Amino acid sequence: MIFEKIRDLIVSRTNLSESVVTMQASLKDDLGLDSFDLAELGMELEDAFTVTISDEELIAFHTVRDIVTFMENNKE
């Protein structure tokens, strides 16, 4: 469920196909997210999952799996 929610947020932000957004997908190289996109996605993730993501944590997200792992470890 966490992955699907993250995938849906990325798809709505990028207009990419769901099939492109995989656990292994690189946010920058595969999905084409730049630092602005990542900052915006971070705010959407905070709202969707009721978590706080620091700038350092956001910068550490390289793949979709990184985001999923963070959310699993920080969910309430």
trRosetta pair geometry for C-beta under 8 A, 3 or more apart (Angstrom, degrees):
i j d omega theta_ij theta_ji phi_ij phi_ji
1 4 5.7 -55 -146 36 32 112
1 5 6.3 32 157 -20 66 106
2 5 5.9 -58 -151 35 30 110
2 6 6.4 25 154 -14 65 108
2 49 7.9 47 -135 -105 93 124
2 68 5.5 118 118 -143 116 82
2 71 5.1 166 -162 103 128 133
2 72 6.2 -139 18 -66 176 81
2 75 7.6 -104 -96 -60 127 138
3 6 5.8 -61 -149 40 31 109
3 7 6.0 34 154 -22 68 108
3 23 6.6 -42 -129 -82 131 92
3 64 7.3 69 -142 152 87 115
3 68 5.2 5 -84 -106 78 132
4 7 5.5 -51 -143 36 30 115
4 8 6.3 32 156 -21 63 105
5 8 5.8 -52 -150 34 29 112
5 9 6.7 30 151 -18 62 103
5 48 6.2 163 164 162 119 133
5 49 7.6 125 119 -70 142 94
6 9 5.7 -54 -152 34 33 111
6 10 6.4 30 152 -16 66 106
6 45 7.2 24 -114 -109 87 105
6 64 6.4 140 125 -161 131 95
6 67 5.4 143 -146 116 146 129
6 68 6.1 -118 11 -75 157 78
6 71 7.0 -149 -61 -10 124 154
7 10 5.8 -59 -150 39 31 109
7 11 6.1 31 154 -20 67 108
7 18 6.1 60 162 -144 122 84
7 21 4.6 142 -139 114 87 132
7 64 7.3 39 -80 -154 75 141
8 11 5.7 -52 -141 37 31 112
8 12 6.3 28 159 -18 64 107
9 12 6.0 -57 -147 37 27 107
9 13 6.4 21 155 -15 63 111
9 41 6.5 113 138 -145 116 86
9 44 5.2 155 -158 129 126 132
9 45 6.7 129 130 -74 171 71
9 48 6.3 -97 -73 -30 136 162
10 13 5.8 -62 -148 40 30 108
10 14 5.9 -8 167 9 69 118
10 16 7.0 -30 136 46 93 119
10 21 5.0 145 89 -122 135 142
10 31 6.5 -52 -174 -154 126 145
10 33 7.9 -74 -140 -63 100 129
10 41 6.8 26 -93 -126 71 130
10 64 7.3 -60 -34 -106 160 112
11 14 6.5 -74 -132 52 22 88
11 15 7.3 65 179 -103 58 13
11 16 5.8 -108 -119 65 62 74
11 17 7.5 -25 -126 163 107 9
11 18 5.6 -12 -88 -82 144 68
11 21 6.0 -103 -59 -7 87 149
12 15 7.9 25 -158 -65 19 50
13 37 6.6 122 153 -159 128 97
13 40 6.8 151 -139 109 132 119
13 41 6.0 -61 -38 -85 174 92
13 44 7.2 -144 -64 5 127 163
14 31 6.2 -89 -95 -179 171 94
14 32 6.8 130 -144 66 127 103
14 33 7.2 -79 -81 -74 127 85
14 37 7.5 51 -80 -156 95 137
16 20 4.7 -93 167 64 119 136
16 21 6.1 121 99 -43 126 98
16 31 6.3 -90 -26 -141 164 80
16 32 7.9 157 -66 32 127 110
17 20 4.9 100 65 -6 82 101
17 21 7.8 -165 95 -1 50 84
18 21 6.0 -66 -155 39 41 105
19 22 7.8 2 172 -55 43 94
20 25 6.7 86 151 -109 65 145
20 30 7.0 177 174 159 93 100
20 31 7.0 135 134 -99 110 75
21 25 5.8 -97 -140 23 39 160
21 31 6.7 55 -100 -100 80 121
21 64 6.3 118 -177 -84 79 152
22 25 4.7 124 51 -30 71 99
22 64 6.6 170 97 39 35 143
23 63 7.2 45 156 150 52 114
23 64 5.4 -126 -135 87 29 108
23 65 4.5 61 176 -71 86 92
23 68 6.6 -41 -129 9 92 149
24 63 6.1 -45 -162 -160 30 134
24 64 7.3 -8 29 41 15 100
24 65 6.5 23 -83 -24 39 121
25 30 4.2 -132 -160 93 82 145
25 31 5.6 78 153 -42 121 104
25 63 6.3 140 76 -154 42 80
25 64 5.0 42 55 -10 93 116
26 29 3.9 19 91 44 140 97
26 30 4.4 122 48 3 76 97
26 31 6.9 -157 93 8 52 84
26 62 6.3 -36 -138 161 78 78
26 63 5.7 -53 -97 -96 45 75
27 30 7.5 9 -38 52 9 85
27 31 5.3 -44 -149 48 37 124
27 33 4.6 -46 166 45 87 129
27 38 6.5 72 152 -94 140 107
27 61 6.2 53 -20 130 153 95
27 62 6.3 -150 18 -176 102 27
27 63 6.6 -156 -23 -102 82 20
27 64 7.1 141 -69 -56 82 60
28 31 7.3 25 -9 55 8 79
28 32 7.3 39 -171 -116 35 14
28 33 5.9 -85 -87 64 45 74
28 34 7.4 75 -125 -94 84 39
28 62 7.5 -46 7 -151 103 67
31 64 7.9 107 -37 -55 143 101
32 37 7.9 61 115 20 66 170
33 37 4.0 -137 -153 97 81 132
33 38 5.3 102 150 -59 121 80
33 41 6.8 -21 -143 -13 142 143
34 37 5.1 99 47 10 61 103
34 38 7.1 -120 103 -5 32 92
35 38 5.6 -53 -145 37 33 113
35 39 6.4 37 154 -22 65 103
36 39 5.7 -53 -150 33 31 111
36 40 6.5 29 153 -15 64 106
37 40 5.8 -58 -150 39 31 110
37 41 6.1 31 152 -19 67 108
38 41 5.5 -52 -142 39 31 113
38 42 6.2 42 152 -28 63 102
38 58 6.2 128 149 171 107 104
38 61 6.9 169 -153 74 117 120
39 42 5.5 -49 -151 28 30 118
39 43 6.9 29 152 -17 61 100
39 58 7.0 62 -98 168 54 152
40 43 5.9 -53 -156 33 34 109
40 44 6.6 31 148 -15 65 106
41 44 5.5 -57 -150 39 36 112
41 45 6.1 39 151 -22 69 105
42 45 5.6 -53 -146 35 30 112
42 46 6.4 34 153 -22 63 103
42 53 5.0 -131 -162 83 101 139
42 58 4.6 -10 -97 -116 143 127
43 46 5.6 -48 -149 31 33 114
43 47 6.6 29 153 -14 63 104
44 47 5.8 -56 -152 39 33 109
44 48 6.0 26 155 -17 68 113
45 48 5.7 -58 -137 42 30 108
45 49 5.8 -9 174 14 68 115
45 51 7.1 -38 137 57 88 108
45 53 6.3 36 90 -20 120 145
45 67 6.9 -114 -117 -160 150 116
45 71 7.3 -114 -170 -81 112 114
46 49 6.9 -74 -132 53 16 84
46 50 7.6 52 172 -113 53 14
46 51 5.8 -114 -127 73 58 63
46 52 6.3 42 -132 -107 113 36
46 53 5.7 -122 -72 9 99 98
47 50 7.6 11 -169 -69 22 50
49 71 5.4 -103 -132 -136 160 108
49 74 7.7 72 139 96 129 99
49 75 6.5 -90 -173 -105 106 82
50 76 6.2 -48 98 5 116 129
51 70 8.0 144 136 141 161 97
51 71 6.9 -147 -8 -120 156 68
51 74 4.9 76 -134 126 135 121
51 75 7.2 -70 -67 -93 120 44
51 76 7.7 -169 -80 -28 78 91
53 57 5.0 -128 -165 88 76 124
53 58 5.3 93 145 -63 114 90
53 70 7.4 53 -112 156 107 143
54 57 4.6 96 53 7 79 101
54 58 6.9 -140 95 -6 42 87
55 58 5.6 -55 -147 36 32 114
55 59 6.3 33 155 -20 66 105
56 59 5.9 -53 -149 35 29 111
56 60 6.6 30 151 -22 61 107
57 60 5.6 -58 -154 32 34 114
57 61 7.4 45 149 -33 62 93
57 70 6.6 116 180 -135 115 140
58 61 6.0 -43 -165 10 38 113
60 66 6.7 -158 127 -176 78 135
61 66 4.5 166 -134 106 60 127
61 67 5.3 46 -138 -65 125 82
61 70 7.1 -59 -86 -12 102 145
62 66 5.5 100 38 -19 63 152
63 66 5.0 117 56 -6 69 96
63 67 7.7 -133 101 2 49 82
64 67 5.7 -54 -160 35 42 111
64 68 6.3 42 146 -19 71 105
65 68 5.5 -54 -144 38 35 113
65 69 6.1 37 157 -21 68 106
66 69 5.9 -54 -147 36 27 111
66 70 6.4 30 154 -20 62 106
67 70 5.7 -55 -151 35 31 113
67 71 6.3 27 154 -16 66 107
68 71 5.9 -59 -149 38 29 108
68 72 6.3 31 154 -20 66 107
69 72 5.7 -54 -146 35 30 112
69 73 6.3 20 158 -11 64 111
70 73 6.0 -67 -149 43 27 105
70 74 5.9 -10 165 9 66 121
71 74 6.2 -75 -132 53 25 92
71 75 5.9 46 166 -55 67 97
72 75 6.5 -31 -137 -4 22 112
